[in-house]
Amino acid sequence: MSSPKSSTYEGFTAEERAAMKEHAQDQKKAARRSSRADKAAQDQRDVLAKIAGMQESDRILAERVHAIITASAPVLAPKLWYGMPAYALDGKLVCHFQPAAKFKTRYATLGFSDHANLDDGTMWATAFALTEMTAEVEARINALVKQAVSWDAPSS
């Protein structure tokens, strides 16, 4: 009889390895930038280029998510995170857009880190599936992003 461990774990998927490689390249690129203004401008261009290169369904969602986040929370700085559009406050990741094609999933997601103020009691969502952009979805993203960067009084 074989052990379940020996037959089930196959290591990282090709997509996961590619994401880690992209993250390392993004980090090296960011370290070479000279000034903070140069870095912010280049990070913004990198995010827009990454979005432009996505498959159409992901690109449409990512363009709207980017527009909503940058309008709702201009304090968030766009940057690439594991090859995905992400948004940080004081260098700490707050949220990111994961295209469906990135890990061959059936939907894109908008994810939030532990630096986002989404606290709601003892359990709350930190990722949201996105299949299409409607006025209701845009309003929900707007509200979530504003809440994520509001640290006046956590709701827990």
C-alpha positions as CSV (number, residue, x, y, z in Angstrom):
1,M,0.0,0.0,0.0
2,S,1.3,3.4,-0.9
3,S,1.2,6.5,1.3
4,P,-1.4,9.1,0.3
5,K,1.3,11.8,0.6
6,S,3.6,10.2,-1.9
7,S,0.9,10.0,-4.6
8,T,-0.9,13.3,-4.3
9,Y,1.6,16.1,-4.0
10,E,3.1,17.2,-7.3
11,G,4.6,20.5,-6.4
12,F,3.8,23.9,-7.8
13,T,1.8,24.1,-11.0
14,A,3.4,25.7,-14.1
15,E,1.1,28.7,-13.5
16,E,2.2,29.0,-9.9
17,R,5.9,28.8,-10.9
18,A,5.4,31.4,-13.6
19,A,3.7,33.7,-11.1
20,M,6.6,33.3,-8.7
21,K,9.1,34.1,-11.5
22,E,7.1,37.2,-12.5
23,H,7.1,38.3,-8.9
24,A,10.9,38.0,-8.7
25,Q,11.3,39.9,-12.0
26,D,8.9,42.7,-10.7
27,Q,10.9,43.0,-7.5
28,K,14.2,43.3,-9.4
29,K,12.8,45.9,-11.7
30,A,11.4,47.9,-8.8
31,A,14.7,47.8,-7.0
32,R,16.5,49.3,-10.0
33,R,14.2,52.4,-10.2
34,S,16.0,55.5,-9.1
35,S,13.4,57.9,-7.5
36,R,10.1,57.4,-5.8
37,A,8.3,59.4,-8.5
38,D,10.0,57.3,-11.3
39,K,9.0,54.2,-9.5
40,A,5.3,55.3,-9.1
41,A,5.0,56.3,-12.7
42,Q,6.7,53.1,-14.0
43,D,4.6,51.0,-11.6
44,Q,1.4,52.6,-13.1
45,R,2.7,51.9,-16.7
46,D,3.5,48.3,-15.8
47,V,0.0,47.7,-14.4
48,L,-1.6,49.3,-17.5
49,A,0.6,47.2,-19.8
50,K,-0.2,44.0,-17.9
51,I,-3.9,44.8,-18.2
52,A,-3.6,45.6,-21.9
53,G,-2.0,42.2,-22.4
54,M,-4.8,40.2,-20.8
55,Q,-7.4,38.1,-22.7
56,E,-10.4,40.2,-23.6
57,S,-12.8,39.0,-20.8
58,D,-10.1,39.6,-18.1
59,R,-9.0,42.8,-19.7
60,I,-12.5,44.3,-19.6
61,L,-12.9,43.5,-15.9
62,A,-9.4,44.6,-15.0
63,E,-9.7,48.0,-16.8
64,R,-12.9,48.7,-14.8
65,V,-11.4,47.5,-11.5
66,H,-8.4,49.7,-12.1
67,A,-10.5,52.7,-12.9
68,I,-12.7,52.2,-9.8
69,I,-9.8,51.6,-7.4
70,T,-7.8,54.6,-8.6
71,A,-10.9,56.8,-8.4
72,S,-12.2,55.5,-5.1
73,A,-8.9,55.4,-3.2
74,P,-6.3,57.6,-4.9
75,V,-4.0,56.9,-1.8
76,L,-3.5,53.4,-3.2
77,A,-0.5,53.0,-5.5
78,P,-0.8,50.6,-8.5
79,K,2.0,48.0,-8.7
80,L,2.5,44.5,-10.0
81,W,2.2,41.6,-7.5
82,Y,3.1,38.1,-8.8
83,G,2.4,39.5,-12.3
84,M,-1.1,40.8,-11.4
85,P,-2.4,44.3,-11.0
86,A,-2.3,45.2,-7.3
87,Y,-2.7,48.3,-5.2
88,A,-0.7,49.2,-2.1
89,L,-0.8,51.8,0.7
90,D,2.5,52.8,2.2
91,G,4.1,49.9,0.4
92,K,1.7,47.3,1.9
93,L,-0.6,45.4,-0.5
94,V,-4.2,46.2,0.1
95,C,-5.9,44.5,-2.9
96,H,-5.2,42.8,-6.2
97,F,-7.0,41.7,-9.4
98,Q,-6.4,38.1,-10.4
99,P,-7.4,37.3,-14.0
100,A,-9.2,34.0,-14.6
101,A,-6.5,33.1,-17.2
102,K,-3.7,33.5,-14.6
103,F,-4.4,30.1,-12.9
104,K,-6.9,28.8,-15.5
105,T,-9.9,29.4,-13.2
106,R,-13.4,30.0,-14.3
107,Y,-13.6,33.5,-12.9
108,A,-11.4,36.5,-12.1
109,T,-11.2,37.6,-8.5
110,L,-10.7,40.8,-6.6
111,G,-8.7,39.9,-3.5
112,F,-7.9,41.9,-0.3
113,S,-5.0,41.4,2.1
114,D,-4.9,41.6,5.8
115,H,-4.0,45.3,5.5
116,A,-7.5,46.0,4.2
117,N,-10.0,47.1,6.7
118,L,-12.8,44.7,5.8
119,D,-13.2,43.4,9.3
120,D,-16.7,42.3,10.2
121,G,-16.9,40.4,13.4
122,T,-14.9,37.2,13.5
123,M,-15.3,36.2,9.9
124,W,-15.3,38.2,6.6
125,A,-14.7,37.7,2.9
126,T,-11.3,38.6,1.5
127,A,-11.8,37.7,-2.2
128,F,-14.7,38.2,-4.5
129,A,-15.4,36.4,-7.8
130,L,-16.0,38.6,-10.8
131,T,-17.7,37.3,-13.9
132,E,-19.1,40.6,-15.4
133,M,-19.1,44.3,-14.6
134,T,-22.5,45.7,-13.8
135,A,-23.4,49.0,-12.1
136,E,-24.1,46.9,-8.9
137,V,-20.7,45.3,-9.1
138,E,-19.0,48.6,-9.7
139,A,-20.8,50.1,-6.6
140,R,-19.8,47.1,-4.5
141,I,-16.1,47.4,-5.5
142,N,-16.2,51.1,-4.8
143,A,-17.6,50.5,-1.3
144,L,-15.2,47.7,-0.6
145,V,-12.1,49.7,-1.6
146,K,-13.2,52.7,0.3
147,Q,-13.8,50.5,3.4
148,A,-10.4,48.8,2.9
149,V,-8.5,52.0,3.2
150,S,-10.6,53.5,6.1
151,W,-8.9,52.8,9.4
152,D,-10.9,55.3,11.5
153,A,-12.9,52.7,13.3
154,P,-12.8,49.0,12.4
155,S,-16.3,47.5,12.3
156,S,-15.6,44.6,14.5
